[in-house]
Amino acid sequence: MTISDLTREYGKIEAPELSPEDAIKKYGSMVRNAINEPERTKYGTVKKLVEILDAEIIIRVKRIEEIPL
């Protein structure tokens, strides 16, 4: 899947009324930034892209210590 494909799919979710070309114009740079710099992207954007890719995010904790509540 290319960035353009991913952007088209994102557009279908966010703004189904947009044509694929308009979705690329509107969301292209945001999707590219989410892929290239996910740490600077809103979680919701990354979550939607992960869902489009039928993927999952896994967090591994390397250091476990008790946290008082």
C-alpha positions, 0 to 999 in steps of 0.5 A: 500500500502506498501513501496515496492509497493510505490517504485515499482510505483515510479520506473515505473514513474522515470525509466520504464525500470527497473524491480520492484526488481531493482526499489526497490534497486534503490529507496527504501531508498529514498522512505522510507526517503520521508515517514519518513522525508518528511521535508528533502526530495525534494518537487518533490519526495514528489509530485510524491509520493502524486500523486501515492497515489492519495492524495493531500497536504493541507496547512492551514494557522493559522495566516493571516496577510497582506504581503506588496508587 
